Amino acid sequence: MYEVIESYKLGGVEVTITKTDKPNKLLVSCFNGEFKSEFTVSQYEFENYRRLMNQRITRAFSGESEAD
């Protein structure tokens, strides 16, 4: 098991950020009680684009389209 960097709730979605065995990469795990999604981001993306990442997670779990 990898070290948990951060864990927080985003609406009804539990988000957990953990280290990976790849340098400078983090695993983002999202779970809403029914569905689970995981993806990797760089440390830079996590630190500088966190708001955008959270918006996309919220949209994905609410069923909204990414297209504007």
Secondary structure by P-SEA (a helix, b strand, c coil): ccccccccccccbbbbbbbcccccbbbbbbbcccbbbbbccccccccccaaaaaaaaaaaaacccccc
